[in-house]
Amino acid sequence: MPPLPGPEVPTERENWLEFQSAVRSCMAEHGLAYRYWEYWNPAYDSSEGSAAMPEGLDDAGRAAWNLAAFGDADAVGGAPNDGGGCWATGLGASGYRTFE
């Protein structure tokens, strides 16, 4: 069995937080809020769309938020980063690869 990684290897949570920080920064550049959430924590489950989306947005606000976060929904591929947007920016900035 190989040895466990040392402290120099980021944990999955640390990788996720770095990725989310990059996404949050990108969204702020668009003038949009991006809430903290953990994909593994059921307390953050949302039936209203992304758990990171602020509450109370109207339909136009939700559409603008989704476009900034995920880019073009019609992009080929289907992965969250295929359409561009801040998720793709966050992946590029952080190197996070779970969603590819």
Short mmCIF file of the C-alpha atoms (twelve columns), coordinates in Angstrom:
data_MODEL
# 
_entry.id   MODEL 
# 
loop_
_atom_site.group_PDB 
_atom_site.id 
_atom_site.type_symbol 
_atom_site.label_atom_id 
_atom_site.label_alt_id 
_atom_site.label_comp_id 
_atom_site.label_asym_id 
_atom_site.label_seq_id 
_atom_site.Cartn_x 
_atom_site.Cartn_y 
_atom_site.Cartn_z 
_atom_site.pdbx_PDB_model_num 
ATOM 1   C CA . MET A 1   0.000   0.000  0.000   1 
ATOM 2   C CA . PRO A 2   1.473   3.411  -0.910  1 
ATOM 3   C CA . PRO A 3   2.145   5.867  1.918   1 
ATOM 4   C CA . LEU A 4   -0.412  8.556  2.694   1 
ATOM 5   C CA . PRO A 5   0.291   11.949 1.120   1 
ATOM 6   C CA . GLY A 6   2.193   14.414 3.266   1 
ATOM 7   C CA . PRO A 7   0.969   17.816 4.424   1 
ATOM 8   C CA . GLU A 8   2.280   19.429 1.226   1 
ATOM 9   C CA . VAL A 9   -0.519  17.696 -0.723  1 
ATOM 10  C CA . PRO A 10  -3.777  19.653 -0.439  1 
ATOM 11  C CA . THR A 11  -6.826  17.789 0.799   1 
ATOM 12  C CA . GLU A 12  -9.968  17.526 -1.330  1 
ATOM 13  C CA . ARG A 13  -11.559 20.203 0.888   1 
ATOM 14  C CA . GLU A 14  -8.566  22.536 0.430   1 
ATOM 15  C CA . ASN A 15  -8.708  22.011 -3.351  1 
ATOM 16  C CA . TRP A 16  -12.440 22.731 -3.339  1 
ATOM 17  C CA . LEU A 17  -12.042 25.895 -1.258  1 
ATOM 18  C CA . GLU A 18  -9.323  27.223 -3.585  1 
ATOM 19  C CA . PHE A 19  -11.538 26.529 -6.595  1 
ATOM 20  C CA . GLN A 20  -14.561 28.138 -4.945  1 
ATOM 21  C CA . SER A 21  -12.514 31.197 -3.984  1 
ATOM 22  C CA . ALA A 22  -11.508 31.660 -7.625  1 
ATOM 23  C CA . VAL A 23  -15.144 31.296 -8.754  1 
ATOM 24  C CA . ARG A 24  -16.308 33.750 -6.061  1 
ATOM 25  C CA . SER A 25  -13.684 36.302 -7.145  1 
ATOM 26  C CA . CYS A 26  -14.740 36.000 -10.784 1 
ATOM 27  C CA . MET A 27  -18.413 36.416 -9.862  1 
ATOM 28  C CA . ALA A 28  -17.563 39.509 -7.801  1 
ATOM 29  C CA . GLU A 29  -15.884 40.984 -10.899 1 
ATOM 30  C CA . HIS A 30  -19.286 40.596 -12.592 1 
ATOM 31  C CA . GLY A 31  -20.945 42.326 -9.638  1 
ATOM 32  C CA . LEU A 32  -22.619 39.106 -8.466  1 
ATOM 33  C CA . ALA A 33  -22.585 37.317 -5.136  1 
ATOM 34  C CA . TYR A 34  -21.487 33.698 -4.871  1 
ATOM 35  C CA . ARG A 35  -22.302 32.023 -1.558  1 
ATOM 36  C CA . TYR A 36  -20.160 29.518 0.268   1 
ATOM 37  C CA . TRP A 37  -21.237 25.886 -0.119  1 
ATOM 38  C CA . GLU A 38  -19.852 22.378 0.119   1 
ATOM 39  C CA . TYR A 39  -20.928 19.859 -2.512  1 
ATOM 40  C CA . TRP A 40  -20.539 16.977 -0.039  1 
ATOM 41  C CA . ASN A 41  -22.677 18.577 2.674   1 
ATOM 42  C CA . PRO A 42  -26.433 17.914 2.336   1 
ATOM 43  C CA . ALA A 43  -27.114 21.048 4.398   1 
ATOM 44  C CA . TYR A 44  -26.275 23.021 1.236   1 
ATOM 45  C CA . ASP A 45  -28.647 21.124 -1.083  1 
ATOM 46  C CA . SER A 46  -30.953 23.446 -2.977  1 
ATOM 47  C CA . SER A 47  -34.027 22.771 -5.059  1 
ATOM 48  C CA . GLU A 48  -33.821 26.327 -6.441  1 
ATOM 49  C CA . GLY A 49  -30.654 25.889 -8.517  1 
ATOM 50  C CA . SER A 50  -27.076 26.237 -7.398  1 
ATOM 51  C CA . ALA A 51  -26.514 26.334 -3.657  1 
ATOM 52  C CA . ALA A 52  -24.110 29.235 -4.289  1 
ATOM 53  C CA . MET A 53  -26.825 31.384 -5.875  1 
ATOM 54  C CA . PRO A 54  -28.145 34.153 -3.631  1 
ATOM 55  C CA . GLU A 55  -31.779 33.860 -2.606  1 
ATOM 56  C CA . GLY A 56  -34.448 36.206 -3.882  1 
ATOM 57  C CA . LEU A 57  -33.298 36.680 -7.472  1 
ATOM 58  C CA . ASP A 58  -36.011 37.173 -10.072 1 
ATOM 59  C CA . ASP A 59  -35.971 35.171 -13.324 1 
ATOM 60  C CA . ALA A 60  -33.725 37.691 -15.098 1 
ATOM 61  C CA . GLY A 61  -31.348 37.795 -12.119 1 
ATOM 62  C CA . ARG A 62  -31.167 34.006 -12.001 1 
ATOM 63  C CA . ALA A 63  -30.451 33.865 -15.748 1 
ATOM 64  C CA . ALA A 64  -27.690 36.486 -15.462 1 
ATOM 65  C CA . TRP A 65  -26.194 34.702 -12.448 1 
ATOM 66  C CA . ASN A 66  -26.195 31.323 -14.235 1 
ATOM 67  C CA . LEU A 67  -24.633 32.829 -17.378 1 
ATOM 68  C CA . ALA A 68  -21.822 34.428 -15.349 1 
ATOM 69  C CA . ALA A 69  -21.267 31.281 -13.287 1 
ATOM 70  C CA . PHE A 70  -21.549 28.593 -15.946 1 
ATOM 71  C CA . GLY A 71  -21.322 30.377 -19.284 1 
ATOM 72  C CA . ASP A 72  -23.295 29.287 -22.318 1 
ATOM 73  C CA . ALA A 73  -25.706 26.480 -21.447 1 
ATOM 74  C CA . ASP A 74  -25.753 25.385 -25.108 1 
ATOM 75  C CA . ALA A 75  -22.027 24.595 -25.181 1 
ATOM 76  C CA . VAL A 76  -21.120 21.117 -26.336 1 
ATOM 77  C CA . GLY A 77  -19.881 18.640 -23.743 1 
ATOM 78  C CA . GLY A 78  -22.089 18.903 -20.691 1 
ATOM 79  C CA . ALA A 79  -19.437 19.416 -17.995 1 
ATOM 80  C CA . PRO A 80  -19.965 22.495 -15.790 1 
ATOM 81  C CA . ASN A 81  -16.934 24.202 -17.310 1 
ATOM 82  C CA . ASP A 82  -17.700 23.520 -20.988 1 
ATOM 83  C CA . GLY A 83  -19.693 26.722 -21.458 1 
ATOM 84  C CA . GLY A 84  -17.083 29.020 -19.978 1 
ATOM 85  C CA . GLY A 85  -18.123 31.325 -17.193 1 
ATOM 86  C CA . CYS A 86  -16.639 31.618 -13.737 1 
ATOM 87  C CA . TRP A 87  -16.549 27.852 -13.152 1 
ATOM 88  C CA . ALA A 88  -14.185 27.524 -16.103 1 
ATOM 89  C CA . THR A 89  -12.195 30.497 -14.797 1 
ATOM 90  C CA . GLY A 90  -12.034 28.883 -11.349 1 
ATOM 91  C CA . LEU A 91  -10.862 25.584 -12.795 1 
ATOM 92  C CA . GLY A 92  -8.134  27.338 -14.738 1 
ATOM 93  C CA . ALA A 93  -6.991  29.390 -11.761 1 
ATOM 94  C CA . SER A 94  -7.047  26.593 -9.200  1 
ATOM 95  C CA . GLY A 95  -6.280  23.463 -11.181 1 
ATOM 96  C CA . TYR A 96  -9.327  21.758 -9.625  1 
ATOM 97  C CA . ARG A 97  -10.322 18.820 -11.824 1 
ATOM 98  C CA . THR A 98  -13.082 16.841 -10.117 1 
ATOM 99  C CA . PHE A 99  -15.744 18.122 -12.526 1 
ATOM 100 C CA . GLU A 100 -13.973 17.425 -15.798 1 
# 
